[in-house]
Amino acid sequence: MKENEDKSKNFKLSNLFIIGLTILFFVLGFNALQDAQPEHKSKRIYKELKEYIPYYLEKRVGGFQIMMKGSKEKEKPPITEVFSRLDQLEKGWGKEFLKIVDNDLIIMDKNGTQIGKIPFHLPEEKQWVKTFFEMK
């Protein structure tokens, strides 16, 4: 009788252990998936800015690589970091080449000459630019 009770306790503990590992696996996987997602972007503003941003993604066999327009410079970050690294590069570019004047987003070249202008249609667009590119 005692032997059956010991087997039942061991069986229950091993089941709990397997269930615990399964839950831990799903939680860690979900967190990794959330970390790999790119930041939210204003669709209209970002779409117009893409014309000026020098960085873009290129598919390769192992995932993506970040390329720079007009250069052979490229980065091959791990697939889990590619979108966050692209956001980081775009933010650095934006701090240097973007300026908000009144209700317009001004795009400049490396000489400080205006090469583009995007009007804000909504206050949320202006707020997104300030937040994403960490502008004042």
DSSP file with accessible surface (Angstrom, degrees, kcal/mol):
  #  RESIDUE AA STRUCTURE BP1 BP2  ACC     N-H-->O    O-->H-N    N-H-->O    O-->H-N    TCO  KAPPA ALPHA  PHI   PSI    X-CA   Y-CA   Z-CA
    1    1 A M     >        0   0  175      0, 0.0     4,-1.5     0, 0.0     3,-0.1   0.000 360.0 360.0 360.0 -46.9    0.0    0.0    0.0
    2    2 A K  H  >  +     0   0  151      1,-0.2     4,-2.1     2,-0.2     5,-0.2   0.854 360.0  58.1 -63.0 -35.1    2.8    2.4    1.0
    3    3 A E  H  > S+     0   0  128      1,-0.2     4,-2.1     2,-0.2    -1,-0.2   0.905 104.4  50.7 -63.7 -38.7    4.6    1.6   -2.3
    4    4 A N  H  > S+     0   0  105      1,-0.2     4,-2.1     2,-0.2    -1,-0.2   0.883 108.6  52.0 -66.1 -38.3    1.6    2.8   -4.3
    5    5 A E  H  X S+     0   0  109     -4,-1.5     4,-2.1     2,-0.2    -1,-0.2   0.904 109.2  49.9 -65.0 -41.8    1.4    6.0   -2.4
    6    6 A D  H  X S+     0   0   78     -4,-2.1     4,-2.3     2,-0.2    -2,-0.2   0.912 111.3  49.1 -62.8 -41.8    5.1    6.8   -3.1
    7    7 A K  H  X S+     0   0  125     -4,-2.1     4,-2.3     1,-0.2    -1,-0.2   0.897 110.6  50.4 -64.9 -39.6    4.6    6.1   -6.8
    8    8 A S  H  X S+     0   0   51     -4,-2.1     4,-2.2     2,-0.2    -1,-0.2   0.894 110.7  49.1 -67.9 -37.5    1.6    8.3   -6.9
    9    9 A K  H  X S+     0   0  127     -4,-2.1     4,-2.5     2,-0.2    -2,-0.2   0.926 113.0  47.3 -65.2 -44.9    3.5   11.2   -5.2
   10   10 A N  H  X S+     0   0  110     -4,-2.3     4,-2.4     2,-0.2    -2,-0.2   0.893 111.9  50.8 -62.5 -40.3    6.5   10.8   -7.6
   11   11 A F  H  X S+     0   0  130     -4,-2.3     4,-2.1     2,-0.2    -2,-0.2   0.923 111.5  47.3 -64.3 -42.5    4.1   10.7  -10.5
   12   12 A K  H  X S+     0   0  134     -4,-2.2     4,-2.4     2,-0.2    -2,-0.2   0.917 112.8  49.0 -65.4 -43.0    2.4   13.9   -9.4
   13   13 A L  H  X S+     0   0  114     -4,-2.5     4,-2.4     2,-0.2    -2,-0.2   0.917 111.6  48.6 -64.6 -42.0    5.7   15.7   -8.8
   14   14 A S  H  X S+     0   0   53     -4,-2.4     4,-2.3     2,-0.2    -1,-0.2   0.896 111.6  50.0 -67.3 -36.4    7.0   14.7  -12.2
   15   15 A N  H  X S+     0   0   64     -4,-2.1     4,-2.5     2,-0.2    -2,-0.2   0.920 111.4  48.3 -65.1 -44.3    3.8   15.9  -13.8
   16   16 A L  H  X S+     0   0  115     -4,-2.4     4,-2.7     2,-0.2    -2,-0.2   0.894 110.6  52.0 -62.5 -39.1    4.0   19.2  -12.0
   17   17 A F  H  X S+     0   0  138     -4,-2.4     4,-2.5     2,-0.2    -2,-0.2   0.936 111.0  46.5 -63.1 -45.0    7.7   19.6  -13.0
   18   18 A I  H  X S+     0   0   99     -4,-2.3     4,-2.3     2,-0.2    -2,-0.2   0.923 113.4  48.8 -64.9 -42.9    6.8   19.0  -16.7
   19   19 A I  H  X S+     0   0   94     -4,-2.5     4,-2.5     1,-0.2    -2,-0.2   0.924 111.4  50.6 -63.4 -42.8    3.9   21.4  -16.6
   20   20 A G  H  X S+     0   0   38     -4,-2.7     4,-2.5     1,-0.2    -2,-0.2   0.917 110.9  48.1 -61.2 -43.9    6.1   24.0  -14.9
   21   21 A L  H  X S+     0   0   87     -4,-2.5     4,-2.6     2,-0.2    -1,-0.2   0.899 110.8  51.8 -63.8 -39.8    8.8   23.6  -17.6
   22   22 A T  H  X S+     0   0   64     -4,-2.3     4,-2.3     2,-0.2    -2,-0.2   0.936 111.1  46.4 -63.0 -45.4    6.2   23.9  -20.3
   23   23 A I  H  X S+     0   0  103     -4,-2.5     4,-2.5     1,-0.2     5,-0.2   0.931 112.5  50.7 -63.2 -44.0    4.8   27.2  -18.9
   24   24 A L  H  X S+     0   0   92     -4,-2.5     4,-2.6     1,-0.2     5,-0.3   0.920 108.9  52.2 -60.2 -42.3    8.3   28.6  -18.4
   25   25 A F  H  X S+     0   0  144     -4,-2.6     4,-2.3     1,-0.2    -1,-0.2   0.932 111.5  46.0 -60.5 -45.2    9.2   27.7  -22.0
   26   26 A F  H  X S+     0   0  135     -4,-2.3     4,-2.5     2,-0.2    -1,-0.2   0.902 112.4  50.2 -67.8 -39.2    6.1   29.5  -23.3
   27   27 A V  H  X S+     0   0   74     -4,-2.5     4,-2.4     2,-0.2    -2,-0.2   0.942 113.3  45.4 -64.4 -46.0    6.7   32.6  -21.1
   28   28 A L  H  X S+     0   0  102     -4,-2.6     4,-2.2    -5,-0.2    -2,-0.2   0.904 113.6  50.2 -65.0 -39.6   10.3   32.9  -22.2
   29   29 A G  H  X S+     0   0   38     -4,-2.3     4,-2.2    -5,-0.3    -2,-0.2   0.913 110.4  49.3 -64.1 -42.2    9.3   32.4  -25.9
   30   30 A F  H  X S+     0   0  122     -4,-2.5     4,-2.4     2,-0.2    -2,-0.2   0.918 110.9  49.9 -64.0 -43.1    6.6   35.1  -25.7
   31   31 A N  H  X S+     0   0   80     -4,-2.4     4,-2.2     2,-0.2    -1,-0.2   0.904 110.5  49.9 -62.5 -41.2    9.1   37.5  -24.1
   32   32 A A  H  X S+     0   0   51     -4,-2.2     4,-1.4     2,-0.2    -1,-0.2   0.907 110.3  50.8 -64.5 -38.7   11.6   36.9  -26.8
   33   33 A L  H  X S+     0   0   97     -4,-2.2     4,-0.5     1,-0.2    -2,-0.2   0.916 110.4  49.0 -65.0 -42.0    8.9   37.4  -29.5
   34   34 A Q  H >< S+     0   0   96     -4,-2.4     3,-0.9     1,-0.2    -1,-0.2   0.894 109.9  51.6 -65.0 -38.8    7.9   40.7  -27.9
   35   35 A D  H 3< S+     0   0  123     -4,-2.2    -1,-0.2     1,-0.2    -2,-0.2   0.797 106.0  55.4 -68.0 -28.7   11.5   41.9  -27.7
   36   36 A A  H 3< S+     0   0   22     -4,-1.4    47,-0.3    -3,-0.2    -1,-0.2   0.581  86.3 102.7 -82.5  -8.4   12.1   41.1  -31.4
   37   37 A Q  S << S-     0   0  103     -3,-0.9     3,-0.1    -4,-0.5     2,-0.1  -0.491  75.4-117.7 -76.8 142.3    9.2   43.3  -32.5
   38   38 A P        -     0   0   52      0, 0.0    46,-0.1     0, 0.0     3,-0.1  -0.365  37.8 -92.6 -72.6 160.6    9.9   46.8  -34.0
   39   39 A E        -     0   0   91     44,-0.2     2,-0.1     1,-0.1    93,-0.0  -0.334  49.5 -89.0 -69.4 156.4    8.6   49.9  -32.3
   40   40 A H        -     0   0  154     -3,-0.1     2,-0.3    -2,-0.0    -1,-0.1  -0.382  49.4-166.2 -64.1 139.3    5.3   51.4  -33.3
   41   41 A K        -     0   0   35     -3,-0.1     2,-0.6    -2,-0.1     3,-0.1  -0.963  29.7-108.6-130.7 148.4    5.6   53.9  -36.1
   42   42 A S     >  -     0   0   19     -2,-0.3     4,-2.7     1,-0.2     5,-0.4  -0.650  33.7-146.3 -72.0 116.4    3.3   56.5  -37.5
   43   43 A K  H  > S+     0   0  185     -2,-0.6     4,-2.2     1,-0.2     5,-0.2   0.917  90.0  41.7 -57.3 -50.6    2.4   54.9  -40.9
   44   44 A R  H  > S+     0   0   57      2,-0.2     4,-2.0     1,-0.2     5,-0.2   0.959 119.5  42.1 -66.9 -48.5    2.0   58.1  -43.0
   45   45 A I  H  > S+     0   0    0      1,-0.2     4,-2.5     2,-0.2    -2,-0.2   0.940 116.7  47.8 -65.1 -46.4    5.1   59.9  -41.6
   46   46 A Y  H  X S+     0   0   37     -4,-2.7     4,-2.0     1,-0.2    -1,-0.2   0.904 109.1  54.4 -63.9 -38.8    7.3   56.9  -41.6
   47   47 A K  H  < S+     0   0  171     -4,-2.2     4,-0.5    -5,-0.4    -1,-0.2   0.922 112.9  42.7 -61.3 -42.6    6.3   55.9  -45.2
   48   48 A E  H >< S+     0   0   72     -4,-2.0     3,-0.7     1,-0.2     4,-0.3   0.856 113.2  53.1 -72.2 -33.2    7.3   59.4  -46.4
   49   49 A L  H >X S+     0   0    0     -4,-2.5     3,-2.0     1,-0.2     4,-2.0   0.800  90.8  75.3 -70.8 -29.9   10.5   59.4  -44.3
   50   50 A K  T 3< S+     0   0   65     -4,-2.0    -1,-0.2     1,-0.3    -2,-0.2   0.805  86.6  64.1 -54.7 -29.1   11.7   56.0  -45.7
   51   51 A E  T <4 S+     0   0  139     -3,-0.7    -1,-0.3    -4,-0.5    -2,-0.2   0.824 113.4  32.5 -62.3 -30.8   12.6   57.9  -49.0
   52   52 A Y  T <4 S+     0   0   62     -3,-2.0    -2,-0.2    -4,-0.3    -1,-0.2   0.700  92.7  99.1-101.1 -26.5   15.2   59.8  -47.0
   53   53 A I     <  -     0   0    0     -4,-2.0    16,-0.1     1,-0.1    37,-0.1  -0.506  63.8-148.7 -67.7 128.0   16.4   57.4  -44.4
   54   54 A P        +     0   0   20      0, 0.0    15,-3.3     0, 0.0     2,-0.4   0.541  69.9  83.1 -78.7  -4.4   19.6   55.8  -45.6
   55   55 A Y  E     +A   68   0A  38     13,-0.2     2,-0.3    31,-0.1    13,-0.2  -0.789  50.4 162.7-104.7 143.0   19.1   52.4  -43.9
   56   56 A Y  E     -A   67   0A  81     11,-2.1    11,-3.1    -2,-0.4     2,-0.4  -0.978  35.1-108.7-151.0 160.4   17.0   49.5  -45.3
   57   57 A L  E     -A   66   0A  51     -2,-0.3     2,-0.4     9,-0.2     9,-0.2  -0.739  25.8-167.7 -93.0 140.5   16.6   45.8  -44.7
   58   58 A E  E     -A   65   0A  75      7,-2.5     7,-2.3    -2,-0.4     2,-0.2  -0.996  21.6-123.9-126.7 132.5   17.8   43.2  -47.2
   59   59 A K  E     +A   64   0A 171     -2,-0.4     2,-0.3     5,-0.2     5,-0.2  -0.490  33.7 172.0 -73.5 143.7   16.8   39.6  -47.0
   60   60 A R  E >   -A   63   0A  88      3,-2.9     3,-1.6    -2,-0.2     0, 0.0  -0.885  48.6 -93.3-140.1 173.7   19.5   37.0  -46.9
   61   61 A V  T 3  S+     0   0  158     -2,-0.3    -1,-0.1     1,-0.3     3,-0.0   0.910 124.0  44.2 -59.3 -40.5   19.5   33.2  -46.3
   62   62 A G  T 3  S-     0   0   59      1,-0.1     2,-0.4    -3,-0.0    -1,-0.3   0.381 129.3 -80.7 -87.8   5.4   20.0   33.5  -42.5
   63   63 A G  E <  S-A   60   0A  19     -3,-1.6    -3,-2.9    15,-0.1     2,-0.3  -0.965  78.4 -21.5 139.5-120.8   17.5   36.3  -42.0
   64   64 A F  E     -A   59   0A  54     -2,-0.4     2,-0.3    13,-0.2    -5,-0.2  -0.899  41.5-160.1-128.4 155.4   18.1   40.1  -42.6
   65   65 A Q  E     -A   58   0A  12     -7,-2.3    -7,-2.5    -2,-0.3     2,-0.6  -0.974  23.3-124.1-130.8 150.2   21.0   42.4  -42.9
   66   66 A I  E     -AB  57  75A   3      9,-2.6     9,-2.3    -2,-0.3     2,-0.3  -0.843  31.6-170.4 -97.1 122.4   20.9   46.2  -42.6
   67   67 A M  E     -AB  56  74A  21    -11,-3.1   -11,-2.1    -2,-0.6     2,-0.5  -0.756  17.1-135.8-110.0 158.5   22.2   48.0  -45.6
   68   68 A M  E >   -A   55   0A  49      5,-1.4     3,-1.5     3,-0.3   -13,-0.2  -0.963  29.7-112.7-115.8 129.4   23.1   51.7  -46.1
   69   69 A K  T 3  S+     0   0   93    -15,-3.3     3,-0.1    -2,-0.5     4,-0.1  -0.312  99.4  12.5 -59.5 137.7   22.0   53.4  -49.3
   70   70 A G  T 3  S+     0   0   93      1,-0.2     2,-0.3     2,-0.0    -1,-0.3   0.660 117.9  80.9  72.2  17.9   24.9   54.4  -51.6
   71   71 A S  S <  S-     0   0   53     -3,-1.5    -3,-0.3     2,-0.2    -1,-0.2  -0.979  75.4-133.6-149.3 158.0   27.4   52.4  -49.6
   72   72 A K        +     0   0  194     -2,-0.3     2,-0.1    -3,-0.1    -3,-0.1   0.383  68.7 125.0 -92.9   4.4   28.6   48.8  -49.2
   73   73 A E        +     0   0  107     -5,-0.2    -5,-1.4    -4,-0.1     2,-0.3  -0.409  35.0 164.6 -66.0 133.3   28.3   49.2  -45.4
   74   74 A K  E     -B   67   0A 110     -7,-0.2     2,-0.4    -2,-0.1    -7,-0.2  -0.991  27.3-149.4-150.1 155.4   26.1   46.5  -43.9
   75   75 A E  E     -B   66   0A  53     -9,-2.3    -9,-2.6    -2,-0.3    -2,-0.0  -0.972   0.7-162.7-124.9 143.5   25.4   45.0  -40.5
   76   76 A K        +     0   0  121     -2,-0.4   -11,-0.1   -11,-0.2     3,-0.1  -0.626  21.6 174.8-123.7  71.6   24.3   41.5  -39.8
   77   77 A P        -     0   0   13      0, 0.0   -13,-0.2     0, 0.0     5,-0.1  -0.332  45.8 -81.5 -71.2 160.2   22.8   41.6  -36.3
   78   78 A P    >>  -     0   0   71      0, 0.0     3,-2.2     0, 0.0     4,-0.9  -0.279  45.0-110.2 -57.3 149.7   21.2   38.4  -34.8
   79   79 A I  T 34 S+     0   0   90      1,-0.3     3,-0.5     2,-0.2     4,-0.4   0.810 118.0  58.2 -56.8 -30.6   17.6   38.0  -36.1
   80   80 A T  T 34 S+     0   0   81      1,-0.2    -1,-0.3     2,-0.1     4,-0.2   0.701 114.2  37.4 -73.7 -15.7   16.2   38.7  -32.6
   81   81 A E  T <> S+     0   0   99     -3,-2.2     4,-2.6     2,-0.1     5,-0.2   0.437  86.9  97.4-112.6  -2.4   17.9   42.2  -32.7
   82   82 A V  H  X S+     0   0    0     -4,-0.9     4,-2.2    -3,-0.5     5,-0.2   0.903  87.5  42.7 -62.0 -43.2   17.6   43.2  -36.3
   83   83 A F  H  > S+     0   0   65     -4,-0.4     4,-2.4   -47,-0.3    -1,-0.2   0.902 115.4  48.6 -72.7 -38.5   14.5   45.5  -35.9
   84   84 A S  H  > S+     0   0   61      2,-0.2     4,-2.1    -4,-0.2    -2,-0.2   0.895 112.7  49.3 -68.8 -34.5   15.7   47.1  -32.7
   85   85 A R  H  X S+     0   0   68     -4,-2.6     4,-2.4     2,-0.2    -2,-0.2   0.911 110.4  50.3 -69.2 -39.7   19.1   47.8  -34.3
   86   86 A L  H  X S+     0   0   10     -4,-2.2     4,-2.7    -5,-0.2     5,-0.2   0.933 110.7  49.6 -63.1 -43.7   17.4   49.3  -37.4
   87   87 A D  H  X S+     0   0    4     -4,-2.4     4,-2.5     1,-0.2    -1,-0.2   0.910 109.8  52.0 -59.3 -41.5   15.3   51.5  -35.1
   88   88 A Q  H  X S+     0   0  115     -4,-2.1     4,-2.0     2,-0.2    -2,-0.2   0.923 111.1  46.1 -63.0 -43.7   18.4   52.5  -33.3
   89   89 A L  H  X S+     0   0   21     -4,-2.4     4,-2.3     2,-0.2    -2,-0.2   0.915 113.1  49.8 -65.2 -42.5   20.2   53.5  -36.5
   90   90 A E  H  X S+     0   0    0     -4,-2.7     4,-2.8     1,-0.2    -2,-0.2   0.890 109.2  51.8 -64.9 -38.4   17.1   55.4  -37.7
   91   91 A K  H  X S+     0   0   32     -4,-2.5     4,-2.3     2,-0.2    -1,-0.2   0.915 109.3  50.0 -64.2 -42.1   16.8   57.3  -34.5
   92   92 A G  H  X S+     0   0   38     -4,-2.0     4,-1.2     1,-0.2    -2,-0.2   0.918 112.6  47.2 -62.3 -41.7   20.5   58.4  -34.7
   93   93 A W  H  X S+     0   0   22     -4,-2.3     4,-2.5     1,-0.2     3,-0.4   0.927 111.1  52.1 -63.4 -45.3   19.9   59.5  -38.2
   94   94 A G  H  X S+     0   0    0     -4,-2.8     4,-1.9     1,-0.2    -2,-0.2   0.875 104.2  55.5 -61.7 -39.1   16.8   61.4  -37.2
   95   95 A K  H  < S+     0   0  116     -4,-2.3    -1,-0.2     1,-0.2    -2,-0.2   0.859 116.7  37.9 -61.7 -33.2   18.5   63.3  -34.4
   96   96 A E  H  < S+     0   0  134     -4,-1.2    -2,-0.2    -3,-0.4    -1,-0.2   0.839 127.8  28.2 -87.5 -35.4   21.0   64.6  -36.9
   97   97 A F  H  < S+     0   0   30     -4,-2.5    11,-2.7    -5,-0.1     2,-0.4   0.412 102.6  79.0-114.9   1.1   19.0   65.3  -40.0
   98   98 A L  E  <  +C  107   0B   9     -4,-1.9     2,-0.3    -5,-0.2     9,-0.2  -0.891  46.9 174.9-114.2 146.7   15.4   66.0  -38.9
   99   99 A K  E     -C  106   0B 103      7,-2.0     7,-3.6    -2,-0.4     2,-0.6  -0.993  24.2-136.7-147.2 139.8   14.0   69.3  -37.5
  100  100 A I  E     +C  105   0B  41     -2,-0.3     2,-0.5     5,-0.2     5,-0.2  -0.880  22.9 178.7 -99.8 122.5   10.5   70.3  -36.5
  101  101 A V  E >   -C  104   0B  60      3,-2.3     3,-2.0    -2,-0.6     2,-0.2  -0.983  61.5 -52.6-125.5 116.8    9.6   73.8  -37.6
  102  102 A D  T 3  S-     0   0  136     -2,-0.5    -2,-0.0     1,-0.3     0, 0.0  -0.370 123.0 -19.5  54.7-113.8    6.0   75.0  -36.8
  103  103 A N  T 3  S+     0   0   84     -2,-0.2    17,-2.5    -3,-0.1     2,-0.3  -0.066 121.7  87.8-114.3  31.5    3.8   72.2  -38.2
  104  104 A D  E <   -CD 101 119B  39     -3,-2.0    -3,-2.3    15,-0.2     2,-0.6  -0.963  67.2-136.0-130.6 149.0    6.3   70.7  -40.6
  105  105 A L  E     -CD 100 118B   0     13,-3.1    13,-2.6    -2,-0.3     2,-0.5  -0.915  25.6-154.6-101.4 118.5    9.1   68.1  -40.4
  106  106 A I  E     -CD  99 117B  12     -7,-3.6    -7,-2.0    -2,-0.6     2,-0.5  -0.835   2.9-157.0 -99.2 130.5   12.2   69.3  -42.2
  107  107 A I  E     -CD  98 116B   0      9,-2.5     8,-3.1    -2,-0.5     9,-1.5  -0.916  14.9-170.8-108.0 128.5   14.6   66.8  -43.6
  108  108 A M  E     - D   0 114B  32    -11,-2.7     6,-0.2    -2,-0.5     2,-0.1  -0.819  16.4-130.2-117.5 158.8   18.2   68.0  -44.2
  109  109 A D    >   -     0   0   47      4,-2.2     3,-2.0    -2,-0.3    -1,-0.0  -0.326  46.8 -84.1 -93.1-174.8   21.3   66.6  -45.9
  110  110 A K  T 3  S+     0   0  179      1,-0.3    -1,-0.0     2,-0.1    -2,-0.0   0.696 129.5  57.0 -68.9 -14.7   24.8   66.4  -44.3
  111  111 A N  T 3  S-     0   0  131      2,-0.1    -1,-0.3     0, 0.0     3,-0.1   0.452 119.1-109.2 -90.2  -2.8   25.4   70.0  -45.4
  112  112 A G  S <  S+     0   0   48     -3,-2.0     2,-0.3     1,-0.3    -2,-0.1   0.562  72.8 141.4  85.7  10.0   22.4   71.3  -43.4
  113  113 A T        -     0   0   81      1,-0.1    -4,-2.2     2,-0.0     2,-0.3  -0.680  59.1-110.9 -85.7 137.2   20.5   72.0  -46.6
  114  114 A Q  E     +D  108   0B 110     -2,-0.3    -6,-0.3    -6,-0.2     3,-0.1  -0.496  41.2 167.4 -69.2 125.3   16.7   71.3  -46.6
  115  115 A I  E     +     0   0B  82     -8,-3.1     2,-0.3    -2,-0.3    -7,-0.2   0.457  62.8   9.9-115.4  -7.6   16.0   68.3  -49.0
  116  116 A G  E     -D  107   0B   8     -9,-1.5    -9,-2.5     2,-0.0     2,-0.3  -0.989  52.3-157.1-166.1 162.1   12.5   67.6  -47.9
  117  117 A K  E     -D  106   0B 116     -2,-0.3   -11,-0.2   -11,-0.2   -13,-0.0  -0.969   4.6-170.0-149.5 129.1    9.5   68.7  -45.9
  118  118 A I  E     -D  105   0B   3    -13,-2.6   -13,-3.1    -2,-0.3     2,-0.2  -0.977  18.2-141.9-122.3 117.6    6.6   66.7  -44.5
  119  119 A P  E     -D  104   0B  55      0, 0.0     2,-0.4     0, 0.0   -15,-0.2  -0.541  18.0-124.1 -77.5 142.6    3.6   68.5  -43.1
  120  120 A F        -     0   0    7    -17,-2.5   -17,-0.0    -2,-0.2     4,-0.0  -0.739  23.7-176.1 -83.7 131.5    2.0   67.1  -40.0
  121  121 A H  S    S+     0   0  125     -2,-0.4    -1,-0.1     1,-0.2     3,-0.0   0.712  71.2  31.5 -94.7 -28.6   -1.8   66.4  -40.5
  122  122 A L  S >> S-     0   0   91      1,-0.1     4,-1.3     0, 0.0     3,-0.9  -0.961  75.6-124.9-130.4 149.3   -2.4   65.3  -36.9
  123  123 A P  H 3> S+     0   0   99      0, 0.0     4,-2.4     0, 0.0     5,-0.2   0.833 110.9  63.4 -60.6 -29.9   -0.9   66.2  -33.5
  124  124 A E  H 3> S+     0   0  127      1,-0.2     4,-2.3     2,-0.2     5,-0.1   0.835  98.4  54.8 -64.2 -33.2   -0.2   62.5  -32.9
  125  125 A E  H <> S+     0   0   14     -3,-0.9     4,-2.1     2,-0.2    -1,-0.2   0.933 109.4  45.9 -65.5 -44.8    2.1   62.5  -35.9
  126  126 A K  H  X S+     0   0   53     -4,-1.3     4,-2.3     1,-0.2    -2,-0.2   0.918 113.0  50.4 -63.7 -41.8    4.2   65.4  -34.5
  127  127 A Q  H  X S+     0   0  108     -4,-2.4     4,-2.5     1,-0.2    -1,-0.2   0.889 108.1  53.2 -64.7 -39.1    4.2   63.7  -31.1
  128  128 A W  H  X S+     0   0   25     -4,-2.3     4,-3.5     2,-0.2     5,-0.4   0.928 108.7  49.5 -62.1 -44.6    5.4   60.4  -32.6
  129  129 A V  H  X S+     0   0    0     -4,-2.1     4,-2.2     1,-0.2     6,-0.3   0.939 112.6  47.6 -60.4 -45.5    8.3   62.1  -34.3
  130  130 A K  H  <>S+     0   0   68     -4,-2.3     5,-2.1     1,-0.2    -1,-0.2   0.908 119.0  40.1 -61.7 -41.8    9.3   63.8  -31.1
  131  131 A T  H ><5S+     0   0   87     -4,-2.5     3,-0.7     3,-0.2    -2,-0.2   0.950 118.1  44.1 -74.0 -51.0    9.1   60.6  -29.1
  132  132 A F  H 3<5S+     0   0    3     -4,-3.5    -3,-0.2     1,-0.2    -2,-0.2   0.925 123.2  35.7 -63.7 -46.0   10.6   58.2  -31.7
  133  133 A F  T 3<5S-     0   0    0     -4,-2.2    -1,-0.2    -5,-0.4    -2,-0.2   0.359 108.3-124.1 -91.1   6.9   13.5   60.4  -32.7
  134  134 A E  T < 5 +     0   0  110     -3,-0.7     2,-0.2    -4,-0.2    -3,-0.2   0.913  52.8 161.5  51.7  52.4   13.9   61.7  -29.1
  135  135 A M      <       0   0   40     -5,-2.1    -1,-0.2    -6,-0.3   -36,-0.0  -0.656 360.0 360.0 -98.7 160.3   13.5   65.4  -30.1
  136  136 A K              0   0  233     -2,-0.2    -1,-0.1    -5,-0.0    -5,-0.0  -0.547 360.0 360.0 -95.4 360.0   12.6   68.3  -27.9
